[in-house]
Amino acid sequence: MALLQRNFWIFLVFILLGAFLGSILGEILGIVAPEGPLRNIFLKAFKIGIDPAFTLNIRIITFTIGFTFSINLMSILGMIIGVYLYKQS
């Protein structure tokens, strides 16, 4: 059971690192690419999450929760490459 949990966390790290590196690469390519549809493809991101953040104020404690995932084409490709690399290792 511990081996299965360890593999899950390693798998998750591969996916998150792939998404992170792909997102960075997409931003760089979006800046370098000339104006046009190719640039729009790299810079277009879908935002998923809680925006604006949820706030609960009960006078003595203020609790705020919120997150947003911003996923673009290159981050999806990075996740796919991360899964591929995980399967190869």
Secondary structure as the mmCIF struct_conf table of DSSP 4:
data_model
#
loop_
_struct_conf.conf_type_id
_struct_conf.id
_struct_conf.beg_label_comp_id
_struct_conf.beg_label_asym_id
_struct_conf.beg_label_seq_id
_struct_conf.end_label_comp_id
_struct_conf.end_label_asym_id
_struct_conf.end_label_seq_id
HELX_RH_AL_P HELX_RH_AL_P1 ALA A 2 VAL A 32
BEND BEND1 ALA A 33 ALA A 33
HELX_LH_PP_P HELX_LH_PP_P1 PRO A 34 PRO A 34
TURN_TY1_P TURN_TY1_P1 GLU A 35 GLY A 36
HELX_RH_AL_P HELX_RH_AL_P2 PRO A 37 LEU A 43
STRN STRN1 ALA A 45 GLY A 49
BEND BEND2 ASP A 51 PRO A 52
HELX_LH_PP_P HELX_LH_PP_P2 ALA A 53 ALA A 53
STRN STRN2 PHE A 54 ASN A 57
BEND BEND3 ARG A 59 ILE A 60
STRN STRN3 THR A 62 ILE A 65
STRN STRN4 THR A 68 ASN A 72
HELX_RH_AL_P HELX_RH_AL_P3 LEU A 73 GLN A 88
#
